[in-house]
């Protein structure tokens, strides 16, 4: 399922340069955020949600983004009802990755285009993006333009938007 070797072969075949850092296995964005993230310009965290019609959305944002207001995001995107988190089985069937390894790079596995990519608009202005290469023991950095070429392999076009954040309690 998490065939990172094939992913790197695809990058090479497309002429996409990358830089990869190996690290201990991380299962959550919080685990990666506890590392020295200054290594990366735009490290990402990702969630996979679905609406009532079972449309899947991969939401990609900066690793240090506070919690999202998923109700507002569903409304902003015109989703069919509220969002719920996709089950590991649903996510695995569509993206061929396990929980903890969700990444925009996994869209290369979504040949049926079941997943709609939703990207934090702040990522658009970065020069590079850093994400797990289908496995959570590495982080790979590529140019943002190369990310768009990679998504084009299966015809994915991201929807760029300002992601709504949950209101933070005042202390």
DSSP file (Angstrom, degrees, kcal/mol; ACC not computed):
  #  RESIDUE AA STRUCTURE BP1 BP2  ACC     N-H-->O    O-->H-N    N-H-->O    O-->H-N    TCO  KAPPA ALPHA  PHI   PSI    X-CA   Y-CA   Z-CA
    1    1 A X              0   0    0      0, 0.0     2,-1.6     0, 0.0     0, 0.0   0.000 360.0 360.0 360.0 -57.1    0.0    0.0    0.0
    2    2 A X        +     0   0    0      1,-0.1     2,-1.7    95,-0.0     3,-0.2  -0.519 360.0 170.8 -90.2  69.3    2.6    2.7    1.0
    3    3 A X     >  +     0   0    0     -2,-1.6     4,-1.5    93,-0.3     3,-0.3  -0.570   7.0 166.5 -87.5  81.8    5.0    2.0   -1.9
    4    4 A X  H  > S+     0   0    0     -2,-1.7     4,-2.3     1,-0.2    -1,-0.2   0.782  71.1  63.2 -67.0 -28.0    7.4    4.9   -1.5
    5    5 A X  H  > S+     0   0    0      1,-0.2     4,-1.9     2,-0.2    -1,-0.2   0.927 104.2  46.8 -63.5 -43.6    9.9    3.3   -3.9
    6    6 A X  H  > S+     0   0    0     -3,-0.3     4,-2.2     1,-0.2    -1,-0.2   0.873 109.2  56.4 -64.7 -36.6    7.4    3.5   -6.8
    7    7 A X  H  X S+     0   0    0     -4,-1.5     4,-2.3     1,-0.2    -2,-0.2   0.937 108.1  46.1 -59.8 -47.1    6.7    7.1   -5.7
    8    8 A X  H  X S+     0   0    0     -4,-2.3     4,-2.3     1,-0.2    -1,-0.2   0.838 109.9  54.6 -67.1 -32.0   10.4    8.1   -6.1
    9    9 A X  H  X S+     0   0    0     -4,-1.9     4,-2.5     2,-0.2    -1,-0.2   0.894 108.0  50.4 -64.5 -39.4   10.5    6.2   -9.4
   10   10 A X  H  X S+     0   0    0     -4,-2.2     4,-1.7     2,-0.2    -2,-0.2   0.931 108.9  50.7 -63.9 -45.6    7.6    8.4  -10.6
   11   11 A X  H  <>S+     0   0    0     -4,-2.3     5,-2.9     1,-0.2     4,-0.5   0.938 112.1  47.7 -56.4 -46.4    9.3   11.6   -9.5
   12   12 A X  H ><5S+     0   0    0     -4,-2.3     3,-1.2     1,-0.2    -1,-0.2   0.904 109.1  52.9 -62.0 -42.2   12.5   10.5  -11.4
   13   13 A X  H 3<5S+     0   0    0     -4,-2.5    -1,-0.2     1,-0.3    -2,-0.2   0.802 111.6  46.8 -65.2 -27.5   10.5    9.7  -14.5
   14   14 A X  T 3<5S-     0   0    0     -4,-1.7    -1,-0.3    -3,-0.3    -2,-0.2   0.461 114.9-117.0 -90.3  -2.3    8.9   13.1  -14.4
   15   15 A X  T < 5 +     0   0    0     -3,-1.2     2,-0.7    -4,-0.5    -3,-0.2   0.810  59.9 156.6  71.0  29.8   12.3   14.8  -13.8
   16   16 A X      < -     0   0    0     -5,-2.9    -1,-0.2    -6,-0.2     2,-0.2  -0.806  33.7-144.8 -94.6 117.4   11.2   16.1  -10.4
   17   17 A X        +     0   0    0     -2,-0.7   126,-0.5    -3,-0.1     2,-0.3  -0.524  24.9 177.2 -76.8 144.9   14.0   16.9   -8.1
   18   18 A X        -     0   0    0     -2,-0.2     2,-0.4   124,-0.1   124,-0.2  -0.967  26.9-146.2-145.5 162.2   13.5   16.2   -4.4
   19   19 A X  E     -A  141   0A   0    122,-1.7   122,-3.0    -2,-0.3     2,-0.4  -0.998  22.0-164.7-129.6 127.3   15.2   16.3   -1.1
   20   20 A X  E     -A  140   0A   0     -2,-0.4     2,-0.5   120,-0.2   120,-0.2  -0.939   9.7-163.8-122.4 135.7   14.3   13.6    1.5
   21   21 A X  E     -A  139   0A   0    118,-2.7   118,-2.2    -2,-0.4     2,-0.3  -0.968  14.6-145.4-113.8 125.5   14.9   13.5    5.2
   22   22 A X  E     +A  138   0A   0     -2,-0.5     2,-0.3   116,-0.2   116,-0.3  -0.686  30.5 158.3 -87.0 146.0   14.5   10.2    7.0
   23   23 A X        -     0   0    0    114,-2.6     3,-0.1    -2,-0.3    -2,-0.0  -0.929  45.5 -65.1-154.1 174.5   13.2   10.3   10.6
   24   24 A X  S    S-     0   0    0     -2,-0.3     2,-0.1     1,-0.1    -1,-0.0  -0.261  70.8 -80.5 -63.4 157.2   11.5    8.2   13.2
   25   25 A X        -     0   0    0    112,-0.1     2,-0.4     2,-0.0   112,-0.2  -0.374  49.0-165.5 -60.8 131.1    8.0    7.1   12.5
   26   26 A X        -     0   0    0    110,-1.9   112,-0.1    74,-0.2     3,-0.1  -0.981  15.8-175.8-122.2 135.2    5.5    9.8   13.2
   27   27 A X        +     0   0    0     -2,-0.4     2,-0.3     1,-0.1    -1,-0.1   0.580  68.5  36.3-104.5 -13.2    1.7    9.1   13.4
   28   28 A X  S  > S-     0   0    0      1,-0.1     4,-1.5    72,-0.1     3,-0.2  -0.926  78.2-116.1-137.4 160.8    0.4   12.6   13.9
   29   29 A X  H  > S+     0   0    0     -2,-0.3     4,-2.8     1,-0.2     5,-0.2   0.868 117.5  59.6 -60.9 -36.0    1.1   16.2   12.7
   30   30 A X  H  > S+     0   0    0      1,-0.2     4,-1.1     2,-0.2    -1,-0.2   0.875 101.1  54.3 -61.4 -37.4    1.9   17.0   16.3
   31   31 A X  H  4 S+     0   0    0      1,-0.2     3,-0.2     2,-0.2    -1,-0.2   0.896 112.6  42.2 -63.3 -40.7    4.7   14.3   16.3
   32   32 A X  H >< S+     0   0    0     -4,-1.5     3,-1.8     1,-0.2    -2,-0.2   0.866 108.9  59.3 -73.3 -36.1    6.3   15.9   13.2
   33   33 A X  H 3< S+     0   0    0     -4,-2.8     4,-0.3     1,-0.3    -1,-0.2   0.732  93.6  66.5 -65.2 -21.2    5.8   19.4   14.6
   34   34 A X  T 3< S+     0   0    0     -4,-1.1    -1,-0.3    -3,-0.2    -2,-0.2   0.611  92.9  78.3 -76.0  -9.9    7.9   18.5   17.7
   35   35 A X  S <  S-     0   0    0     -3,-1.8     2,-1.4    -4,-0.2     3,-0.1  -0.244 109.2 -77.3 -83.5 178.8   10.9   18.2   15.3
   36   36 A X    >   +     0   0    0      1,-0.2     3,-1.1    -2,-0.1    -2,-0.1  -0.669  51.3 178.1 -79.5  93.3   12.9   21.1   13.9
   37   37 A X  G >   +     0   0    0     -2,-1.4     3,-1.8    -4,-0.3     6,-0.2   0.507  61.6  90.2 -79.3  -2.9   10.5   22.2   11.3
   38   38 A X  G 3  S+     0   0    0      1,-0.3    -1,-0.3    -3,-0.1    -2,-0.1   0.628  71.0  77.2 -67.5  -9.6   12.7   25.1   10.2
   39   39 A X  G <  S+     0   0    0     -3,-1.1     2,-0.4     1,-0.0    -1,-0.3   0.756  95.3  54.6 -64.6 -23.9   14.3   22.5    7.8
   40   40 A X    <   -     0   0    0     -3,-1.8     3,-0.4     1,-0.1    -1,-0.0  -0.894  66.4-151.3-122.4 140.9   11.2   23.0    5.6
   41   41 A X  S    S+     0   0    0     -2,-0.4     2,-0.2     1,-0.2    -1,-0.1   0.936  97.2   9.1 -71.3 -48.0    9.6   26.1    4.0
   42   42 A X  S    S-     0   0    0     20,-0.1    88,-2.1    21,-0.0    -1,-0.2  -0.631  74.0-178.9-138.0  77.2    6.1   24.7    3.9
   43   43 A X  B     -b  130   0A   0     -3,-0.4    20,-2.9    -2,-0.2     2,-0.3  -0.548  22.8-143.7 -73.4 143.8    5.7   21.4    5.8
   44   44 A X  E     -D   62   0B   0     86,-2.1     2,-0.3    18,-0.3    18,-0.2  -0.749  21.7-163.9-115.1 156.5    2.2   20.1    5.6
   45   45 A X  E     -D   61   0B   0     16,-2.4    16,-2.4    -2,-0.3     2,-0.3  -0.933  21.4-160.8-125.2 157.3   -0.4   18.3    7.6
   46   46 A X  E     -D   60   0B   0     -2,-0.3     2,-0.3    14,-0.2    14,-0.2  -0.965  14.6-168.9-141.4 148.5   -3.4   16.7    6.0
   47   47 A X  E     -D   59   0B   0     12,-1.8    12,-2.9    -2,-0.3     2,-0.5  -0.979  14.5-145.4-133.4 151.7   -6.9   15.4    6.8
   48   48 A X  E     +D   58   0B   0     -2,-0.3    38,-2.4    10,-0.2     2,-0.3  -0.977  27.7 170.1-117.3 121.1   -9.3   13.4    4.7
   49   49 A X  E     -DE  57  85B   0      8,-2.3     8,-2.8    -2,-0.5     2,-0.3  -0.826  16.5-154.7-124.5 163.4  -12.9   14.2    5.2
   50   50 A X  E     -DE  56  84B   0     34,-2.7    34,-2.1    -2,-0.3     6,-0.2  -0.980   9.1-137.9-137.9 152.6  -16.1   13.2    3.5
   51   51 A X    >   -     0   0    0      4,-1.6     3,-2.0    -2,-0.3    30,-0.2  -0.334  44.7 -84.1 -96.7-175.2  -19.5   14.8    3.1
   52   52 A X  T 3  S+     0   0    0     28,-2.6    29,-0.1     1,-0.3    31,-0.1   0.792 129.8  56.4 -62.1 -27.8  -23.0   13.1    3.3
   53   53 A X  T 3  S-     0   0    0     27,-0.4    -1,-0.3     2,-0.1     3,-0.1   0.390 118.7-112.6 -83.7   3.7  -22.7   12.2   -0.4
   54   54 A X    <   +     0   0    0     -3,-2.0     2,-0.4     1,-0.3    -2,-0.1   0.671  62.3 156.3  71.6  19.3  -19.4   10.4    0.4
   55   55 A X        -     0   0    0     25,-0.1    -4,-1.6    60,-0.0     2,-0.3  -0.653  36.1-137.9 -71.9 128.8  -17.4   12.9   -1.7
   56   56 A X  E     -Df  50 115B   0     58,-1.1    60,-2.5    -2,-0.4     2,-0.4  -0.693  18.6-168.6 -93.5 143.8  -13.8   12.7   -0.3
   57   57 A X  E     -Df  49 116B   0     -8,-2.8    -8,-2.3    -2,-0.3     2,-0.7  -0.999  12.9-154.4-131.6 129.0  -11.7   15.8    0.3
   58   58 A X  E     -Df  48 117B   0     58,-1.9    60,-3.3    -2,-0.4     2,-0.6  -0.931  16.7-161.3-100.2 114.3   -8.0   15.9    1.1
   59   59 A X  E     -Df  47 118B   0    -12,-2.9   -12,-1.8    -2,-0.7     2,-0.5  -0.878   7.1-170.4-102.8 118.4   -7.3   19.1    3.0
   60   60 A X  E     +Df  46 119B   0     58,-2.9    60,-2.3    -2,-0.6     2,-0.3  -0.930  15.7 154.0-115.1 128.4   -3.6   20.1    3.0
   61   61 A X  E     -D   45   0B   0    -16,-2.4   -16,-2.4    -2,-0.5     2,-0.0  -0.875  50.3 -66.5-142.9 171.3   -2.4   23.0    5.2
   62   62 A X  E >   -D   44   0B   0     -2,-0.3     3,-2.1   -18,-0.2   -18,-0.3  -0.363  49.3-117.4 -61.8 143.5    0.8   24.2    6.9
   63   63 A X  T 3  S+     0   0    0    -20,-2.9   -19,-0.1     1,-0.3    -1,-0.1   0.803 113.0  49.4 -53.4 -35.2    1.9   21.8    9.7
   64   64 A X  T 3  S+     0   0    0    -21,-0.3    -1,-0.3   -19,-0.0     2,-0.2   0.246  78.6 131.3 -94.9  13.8    1.5   24.5   12.4
   65   65 A X    <   -     0   0    0     -3,-2.1     3,-0.1     1,-0.1    -4,-0.1  -0.470  59.5-121.5 -65.7 130.9   -2.1   25.5   11.3
   66   66 A X        -     0   0    0     -2,-0.2    -1,-0.1     1,-0.2   102,-0.0  -0.159  52.8 -59.1 -63.3 169.8   -4.5   25.7   14.3
   67   67 A X        -     0   0    0     98,-0.1    99,-2.6     1,-0.1    -1,-0.2  -0.184  59.9-123.6 -55.3 140.9   -7.6   23.4   14.2
   68   68 A X  B     -H  165   0C   0     97,-0.3     2,-1.1    -3,-0.1    97,-0.3  -0.485  10.7-122.3 -83.7 154.3   -9.9   24.0   11.3
   69   69 A X     >  -     0   0    0     95,-2.6     4,-2.3     1,-0.2    95,-0.2  -0.819  31.7-175.6 -91.6  93.7  -13.6   24.9   11.5
   70   70 A X  H  > S+     0   0    0     -2,-1.1     4,-2.5     1,-0.2     5,-0.2   0.813  78.3  56.9 -66.6 -30.8  -14.8   21.9    9.4
   71   71 A X  H  > S+     0   0    0      2,-0.2     4,-1.8     1,-0.2    -1,-0.2   0.937 111.0  43.4 -64.2 -45.2  -18.4   23.1    9.5
   72   72 A X  H  > S+     0   0    0      1,-0.2     4,-2.7     2,-0.2    -2,-0.2   0.875 112.8  52.8 -67.7 -37.0  -17.4   26.4    7.9
   73   73 A X  H  X S+     0   0    0     -4,-2.3     4,-2.2     2,-0.2     6,-0.2   0.921 107.2  51.3 -65.4 -43.0  -15.1   24.7    5.5
   74   74 A X  H  X>S+     0   0    0     -4,-2.5     5,-2.7     1,-0.2     4,-0.6   0.919 113.5  45.4 -58.6 -43.5  -17.9   22.3    4.3
   75   75 A X  H ><5S+     0   0    0     -4,-1.8     3,-1.0     1,-0.2    -2,-0.2   0.922 111.2  52.6 -65.5 -44.4  -20.2   25.3    3.7
   76   76 A X  H 3<5S+     0   0    0     -4,-2.7    -1,-0.2     1,-0.2    -2,-0.2   0.850 113.1  44.3 -59.6 -36.8  -17.4   27.3    2.0
   77   77 A X  H 3<5S-     0   0    0     -4,-2.2    -1,-0.2    -5,-0.2    -2,-0.2   0.494 111.7-117.8 -88.8  -4.4  -16.7   24.4   -0.4
   78   78 A X  T <<5 +     0   0    0     -3,-1.0    -3,-0.2    -4,-0.6    -2,-0.1   0.830  51.7 173.7  70.8  31.6  -20.4   23.7   -1.1
   79   79 A X      < -     0   0    0     -5,-2.7     2,-1.4    -6,-0.2    -1,-0.1  -0.256  44.1-101.6 -68.6 159.6  -20.2   20.2    0.3
   80   80 A X  S    S-     0   0    0      2,-0.1   -28,-2.6   -25,-0.1   -27,-0.4  -0.681  84.3 -44.7 -83.5  90.1  -23.3   18.1    0.8
   81   81 A X  S    S-     0   0    0     -2,-1.4    -2,-0.1   -30,-0.2   -28,-0.0  -0.344 102.3 -19.1  82.1-165.2  -23.8   18.6    4.5
   82   82 A X        -     0   0    0      1,-0.1     2,-0.3   -31,-0.1   -30,-0.2  -0.270  66.2-110.9 -75.9 160.3  -21.2   18.4    7.3
   83   83 A X        -     0   0    0    -13,-0.1     2,-0.3   -32,-0.1   -32,-0.2  -0.677  29.5-175.7 -88.3 145.5  -17.8   16.9    7.1
   84   84 A X  E     -E   50   0B   0    -34,-2.1   -34,-2.7    -2,-0.3     2,-0.2  -0.958  38.1 -94.8-131.2 155.3  -16.8   13.7    8.9
   85   85 A X  E     -E   49   0B   0     -2,-0.3   -36,-0.3   -36,-0.2     2,-0.1  -0.492  43.6-115.5 -70.4 135.5  -13.4   12.2    9.0
   86   86 A X        -     0   0    0    -38,-2.4   -38,-0.2    -2,-0.2    -1,-0.1  -0.420  32.7-109.7 -68.7 144.3  -13.0    9.4    6.4
   87   87 A X     >  -     0   0    0      1,-0.1     4,-2.8    -2,-0.1     5,-0.3  -0.334  25.6-111.4 -69.9 156.4  -12.4    6.0    7.9
   88   88 A X  H  > S+     0   0    0      1,-0.2     4,-2.6     2,-0.2     5,-0.2   0.860 120.2  52.9 -56.2 -34.6   -9.0    4.4    7.5
   89   89 A X  H  > S+     0   0    0      2,-0.2     4,-2.3     1,-0.2    -1,-0.2   0.923 110.8  44.9 -67.4 -44.7  -10.6    1.9    5.1
   90   90 A X  H  > S+     0   0    0      2,-0.2     4,-1.8     1,-0.2     5,-0.2   0.931 116.2  46.5 -63.9 -46.4  -12.1    4.6    2.9
   91   91 A X  H  X>S+     0   0    0     -4,-2.8     4,-3.1     1,-0.2     5,-0.5   0.918 113.1  49.7 -62.2 -44.5   -8.9    6.6    2.9
   92   92 A X  H  X5S+     0   0    0     -4,-2.6     4,-1.5    -5,-0.3    -1,-0.2   0.874 109.2  51.7 -63.2 -38.6   -6.8    3.5    2.1
   93   93 A X  H  <5S+     0   0    0     -4,-2.3    -1,-0.2    -5,-0.2    -2,-0.2   0.875 119.4  35.3 -66.2 -37.0   -9.1    2.5   -0.8
   94   94 A X  H  <5S+     0   0    0     -4,-1.8    -2,-0.2    -5,-0.2    18,-0.2   0.898 134.0  21.3 -84.8 -43.2   -8.9    5.9   -2.4
   95   95 A X  H  <5S-     0   0    0     -4,-3.1    14,-0.2    -5,-0.2    -3,-0.2   0.556  89.9-131.4-107.5 -11.0   -5.3    7.0   -1.6
   96   96 A X     << +     0   0    0     -4,-1.5     2,-0.3    -5,-0.5   -93,-0.3   0.849  68.2 114.1  60.9  36.4   -3.5    3.7   -0.9
   97   97 A X        -     0   0    0     -6,-0.4    -1,-0.2    -9,-0.1     2,-0.2  -0.932  62.4-122.7-131.9 159.5   -2.0    5.0    2.3
   98   98 A X    >   -     0   0    0     -2,-0.3     3,-2.2    36,-0.3     4,-0.1  -0.597  46.4 -78.7 -94.1 158.5   -2.3    4.2    5.9
   99   99 A X  T 3  S+     0   0    0      1,-0.3    -1,-0.1    -2,-0.2   -71,-0.1  -0.293 122.0  35.5 -53.3 141.6   -3.3    6.6    8.7
  100  100 A X  T 3  S+     0   0    0     -3,-0.1    -1,-0.3    35,-0.1   -74,-0.2   0.232 109.6  68.8  93.4 -13.1   -0.3    8.7    9.6
  101  101 A X    <   +     0   0    0     -3,-2.2    33,-0.3    33,-0.1    -2,-0.2   0.188  62.2 137.6-120.7  14.7    0.9    8.7    6.0
  102  102 A X        +     0   0    0    -56,-0.1    30,-0.3    -4,-0.1     2,-0.3  -0.421  26.1 152.5 -65.3 135.6   -1.8   10.9    4.4
  103  103 A X    >   -     0   0    0     -2,-0.1     3,-1.3    28,-0.1     4,-0.2  -0.986  60.1-113.1-160.9 151.8   -0.1   13.3    2.0
  104  104 A X  G >  S+     0   0    0     -2,-0.3     3,-1.5     1,-0.3     4,-0.2   0.778 114.4  69.2 -64.5 -21.9   -0.9   15.2   -1.1
  105  105 A X  G >  S+     0   0    0     27,-0.3     3,-1.7     1,-0.3    -1,-0.3   0.799  84.9  69.9 -62.7 -27.0    1.7   13.0   -2.8
  106  106 A X  G X  S+     0   0    0     -3,-1.3     3,-2.1     1,-0.3     4,-0.4   0.641  74.5  84.2 -67.7 -13.1   -0.8   10.1   -2.4
  107  107 A X  G X  S+     0   0    0     -3,-1.5     3,-0.9     1,-0.3    -1,-0.3   0.724  75.3  71.7 -62.4 -18.4   -3.1   11.7   -5.0
  108  108 A X  G <  S+     0   0    0     -3,-1.7    -1,-0.3     1,-0.2    -2,-0.2   0.748  96.2  52.3 -66.4 -20.7   -0.9    9.9   -7.5
  109  109 A X  G <  S+     0   0    0     -3,-2.1     2,-1.7   -14,-0.2    -1,-0.2   0.594  87.1  86.9 -86.8 -12.2   -2.6    6.7   -6.3
  110  110 A X    X   +     0   0    0     -3,-0.9     3,-1.5    -4,-0.4    -1,-0.2  -0.517  46.6 158.3 -89.7  70.0   -6.1    8.2   -6.8
  111  111 A X  T 3  S+     0   0    0     -2,-1.7    -1,-0.2     1,-0.3   -16,-0.1   0.734  73.1  53.9 -68.0 -22.0   -6.5    7.2  -10.5
  112  112 A X  T 3  S-     0   0    0     -3,-0.2    -1,-0.3   -18,-0.2    -2,-0.1   0.464 105.7-128.9 -89.1  -1.7  -10.3    7.4  -10.2
  113  113 A X    <   +     0   0    0     -3,-1.5    -2,-0.1    -6,-0.2    -3,-0.0   0.905  56.9 148.3  51.9  47.5  -10.1   11.0   -8.9
  114  114 A X        +     0   0    0    -20,-0.2   -58,-1.1   -59,-0.1     2,-0.5   0.688  53.9  71.0 -77.8 -19.6  -12.4   10.1   -5.9
  115  115 A X  E    S-f   56   0B   0    -21,-0.1     2,-0.6    -5,-0.1   -58,-0.2  -0.859  70.7-149.8-108.9 130.5  -10.6   12.7   -3.7
  116  116 A X  E     -f   57   0B   0    -60,-2.5   -58,-1.9    -2,-0.5     2,-0.4  -0.864  20.0-135.4 -96.9 117.1  -10.9   16.4   -4.2
  117  117 A X  E     -f   58   0B   0     -2,-0.6    42,-2.6   -60,-0.2     2,-0.5  -0.594  19.2-171.5 -78.6 128.8   -7.7   18.3   -3.1
  118  118 A X  E     -fg  59 159B   0    -60,-3.3   -58,-2.9    -2,-0.4     2,-0.4  -0.977  10.9-166.7-118.2 116.0   -8.2   21.4   -1.0
  119  119 A X  E     -fg  60 160B   0     40,-2.3    42,-2.3    -2,-0.5     2,-0.2  -0.867  27.1-111.3-113.8 138.5   -5.0   23.3   -0.5
  120  120 A X  E >>  - g   0 161B   0    -60,-2.3     3,-2.0    -2,-0.4     4,-0.6  -0.449  28.0-133.0 -58.3 125.5   -4.3   26.2    2.0
  121  121 A X  H >> S+     0   0    0     40,-2.2     3,-0.7     1,-0.3     4,-0.5   0.748 102.5  69.1 -60.4 -22.6   -3.8   29.3   -0.2
  122  122 A X  H >4 S+     0   0    0     39,-0.3     3,-0.6     1,-0.2     4,-0.3   0.789  90.9  61.9 -65.6 -26.0   -0.6   30.1    1.7
  123  123 A X  H X4 S+     0   0    0     -3,-2.0     3,-1.4     1,-0.2    -1,-0.2   0.814  90.0  69.0 -68.8 -29.6    1.0   27.1    0.1
  124  124 A X  H << S+     0   0    0     -3,-0.7    -1,-0.2    -4,-0.6    -2,-0.2   0.814 100.3  46.8 -60.4 -32.0    0.6   28.6   -3.4
  125  125 A X  T << S+     0   0    0     -3,-0.6    -1,-0.3    -4,-0.5    -2,-0.2   0.470  92.2  98.2 -93.2  -1.5    3.1   31.3   -2.7
  126  126 A X    <   -     0   0    0     -3,-1.4    18,-0.1    -4,-0.3     3,-0.1  -0.498  69.4-140.3 -80.8 156.7    5.8   29.0   -1.2
  127  127 A X  S    S+     0   0    0     -2,-0.2    17,-2.5     1,-0.1    18,-0.4   0.814  83.2  23.3 -83.1 -32.3    8.6   27.9   -3.4
  128  128 A X  E     - C   0 143A   0     15,-0.3     2,-0.4    16,-0.1    15,-0.2  -0.890  61.4-153.1-133.3 161.4    8.6   24.3   -1.9
  129  129 A X  E     - C   0 142A   0     13,-2.5    13,-2.3    -2,-0.3     2,-0.4  -0.992  10.4-155.5-133.7 142.0    6.3   21.9   -0.1
  130  130 A X  E     +bC  43 141A   0    -88,-2.1   -86,-2.1    -2,-0.4     2,-0.3  -0.977  26.3 146.5-124.9 127.3    7.3   19.1    2.2
  131  131 A X  E     - C   0 140A   0      9,-2.4     9,-3.4    -2,-0.4     2,-0.2  -0.949  53.1 -77.9-150.7 165.6    5.2   16.0    2.9
  132  132 A X        -     0   0    0    -30,-0.3     2,-1.4    -2,-0.3   -27,-0.3  -0.503  38.7-131.4 -66.6 135.7    5.5   12.3    3.7
  133  133 A X  S    S-     0   0    0      2,-0.5  -126,-0.2     5,-0.2  -125,-0.1  -0.407  71.6 -64.7 -87.6  60.7    6.4   10.3    0.5
  134  134 A X  S    S+     0   0    0     -2,-1.4     2,-0.3   -33,-0.3   -36,-0.3   0.431 127.1  72.9  74.1   2.6    3.6    7.8    1.2
  135  135 A X  S >  S-     0   0    0      3,-0.2     3,-0.9  -132,-0.1    -2,-0.5  -0.994  77.8-134.4-145.6 142.7    5.3    6.6    4.4
  136  136 A X  T 3  S+     0   0    0     -2,-0.3  -110,-1.9     1,-0.2     3,-0.1   0.104  92.4  75.9 -92.0  25.1    5.6    8.4    7.7
  137  137 A X  T 3  S+     0   0    0   -112,-0.2  -114,-2.6   -36,-0.0     2,-0.3   0.227  98.5  42.5-110.7  10.3    9.3    7.7    8.3
  138  138 A X  E <   -A   22   0A   0     -3,-0.9     2,-0.4  -116,-0.3    -5,-0.2  -0.982  62.0-150.1-149.2 156.9   10.5   10.3    5.7
  139  139 A X  E     -A   21   0A   0   -118,-2.2  -118,-2.7    -2,-0.3     2,-0.4  -0.994  18.0-161.8-130.7 128.1    9.6   13.9    4.6
  140  140 A X  E     -AC  20 131A   0     -9,-3.4    -9,-2.4    -2,-0.4     2,-0.5  -0.903   3.0-154.2-115.5 136.4   10.2   14.8    1.0
  141  141 A X  E     +AC  19 130A   0   -122,-3.0  -122,-1.7    -2,-0.4     2,-0.3  -0.922  19.2 165.7-111.6 131.0   10.5   18.4   -0.3
  142  142 A X  E     - C   0 129A   0    -13,-2.3   -13,-2.5    -2,-0.5  -124,-0.1  -0.920  44.1 -87.7-133.8 163.6    9.7   19.3   -3.9
  143  143 A X  E  >  - C   0 128A   0   -126,-0.5     4,-1.8    -2,-0.3   -15,-0.3  -0.421  35.7-123.0 -67.2 146.5    9.1   22.6   -5.7
  144  144 A X  H  > S+     0   0    0    -17,-2.5     4,-1.8     1,-0.2     5,-0.1   0.862 113.8  55.3 -61.8 -36.0    5.5   23.8   -5.6
  145  145 A X  H  > S+     0   0    0    -18,-0.4     4,-1.7     1,-0.2    -1,-0.2   0.884 107.0  50.4 -63.6 -36.8    5.4   23.9   -9.4
  146  146 A X  H  > S+     0   0    0      2,-0.2     4,-2.6    -3,-0.2    -2,-0.2   0.837 104.6  58.0 -69.2 -32.3    6.5   20.3   -9.5
  147  147 A X  H  X S+     0   0    0     -4,-1.8     4,-2.4     2,-0.2    -2,-0.2   0.915 105.9  49.5 -61.4 -41.8    3.7   19.4   -7.0
  148  148 A X  H  X S+     0   0    0     -4,-1.8     4,-1.5     2,-0.2    -2,-0.2   0.898 110.9  49.1 -65.7 -39.4    1.2   20.8   -9.6
  149  149 A X  H  X S+     0   0    0     -4,-1.7     4,-0.5     2,-0.2    -2,-0.2   0.909 110.3  51.7 -63.0 -41.6    2.8   18.7  -12.3
  150  150 A X  H >< S+     0   0    0     -4,-2.6     3,-1.2     1,-0.2     4,-0.4   0.905 108.3  50.5 -62.6 -42.8    2.6   15.6  -10.1
  151  151 A X  H ><>S+     0   0    0     -4,-2.4     5,-2.2     1,-0.3     3,-1.1   0.837 101.5  64.1 -64.0 -31.6   -1.0   16.2   -9.4
  152  152 A X  H ><5S+     0   0    0     -4,-1.5     3,-0.8     1,-0.2    -1,-0.3   0.666  79.4  83.4 -66.8 -16.3   -1.6   16.5  -13.1
  153  153 A X  T <<5S+     0   0    0     -3,-1.2    -1,-0.2    -4,-0.5    -2,-0.2   0.891 108.6  23.6 -54.2 -41.0   -0.6   12.9  -13.6
  154  154 A X  T < 5S-     0   0    0     -3,-1.1    -1,-0.3    -4,-0.4    -2,-0.2   0.226 120.8-100.6-109.8  12.5   -4.1   11.8  -12.6
  155  155 A X  T < 5 +     0   0    0     -3,-0.8     2,-0.3     1,-0.2    -3,-0.2   0.701  66.6 156.6  80.2  19.4   -5.9   15.1  -13.6
  156  156 A X      < -     0   0    0     -5,-2.2     2,-0.4    -6,-0.1    -1,-0.2  -0.624  20.0-173.6 -79.9 136.2   -6.2   16.5  -10.1
  157  157 A X        -     0   0    0     -2,-0.3   -40,-0.2    -5,-0.1     2,-0.1  -0.991  22.0-129.8-126.1 122.4   -6.5   20.3   -9.7
  158  158 A X        -     0   0    0     -2,-0.4     2,-0.7   -42,-0.1   -40,-0.2  -0.356   7.3-133.2 -72.4 150.5   -6.4   21.7   -6.2
  159  159 A X  E     -g  118   0B   0    -42,-2.6   -40,-2.3    -2,-0.1     2,-0.4  -0.925  25.5-150.4 -97.3 115.4   -9.0   24.1   -4.9
  160  160 A X  E     +g  119   0B   0     -2,-0.7     2,-0.3   -42,-0.2   -40,-0.2  -0.723  30.0 150.1 -89.2 133.2   -7.0   26.9   -3.2
  161  161 A X  E     -g  120   0B   0    -42,-2.3   -40,-2.2    -2,-0.4     2,-0.6  -0.997  53.7 -99.3-158.0 159.9   -8.7   28.6   -0.3
  162  162 A X        -     0   0    0     -2,-0.3     2,-0.4   -42,-0.2   -42,-0.1  -0.744  48.3-132.7 -76.8 119.6   -8.3   30.4    2.9
  163  163 A X        -     0   0    0     -2,-0.6     2,-0.2     1,-0.1    -1,-0.0  -0.634  15.1-124.5 -82.0 127.6   -9.0   27.7    5.5
  164  164 A X        -     0   0    0     -2,-0.4   -95,-2.6   -95,-0.2     2,-0.3  -0.521  26.1-147.4 -73.9 134.7  -11.4   28.7    8.2
  165  165 A X  B     -H   68   0C   0    -97,-0.3   -97,-0.3    -2,-0.2     2,-0.1  -0.721  19.1-104.5-102.1 151.0  -10.0   28.2   11.7
  166  166 A X        -     0   0    0    -99,-2.6     2,-0.2    -2,-0.3   -97,-0.1  -0.436  47.0 -98.4 -66.1 144.9  -11.9   27.3   14.9
  167  167 A X        -     0   0    0     -2,-0.1     2,-0.4     1,-0.1    -1,-0.1  -0.492  39.2-133.5 -64.6 131.4  -12.3   30.2   17.2
  168  168 A X        -     0   0    0     -2,-0.2    -1,-0.1     1,-0.1     2,-0.0  -0.735  22.0-110.5 -90.8 134.0   -9.7   30.1   19.9
  169  169 A X        -     0   0    0     -2,-0.4     2,-0.5     1,-0.1    -1,-0.1  -0.357  29.1-123.9 -63.1 140.5  -10.8   30.6   23.5
  170  170 A X              0   0    0      1,-0.1    -1,-0.1    -2,-0.0     0, 0.0  -0.722 360.0 360.0 -84.9 129.0   -9.6   33.8   25.0
  171  171 A X              0   0    0     -2,-0.5    -1,-0.1     0, 0.0    -2,-0.0   0.456 360.0 360.0-103.6 360.0   -7.7   33.3   28.2
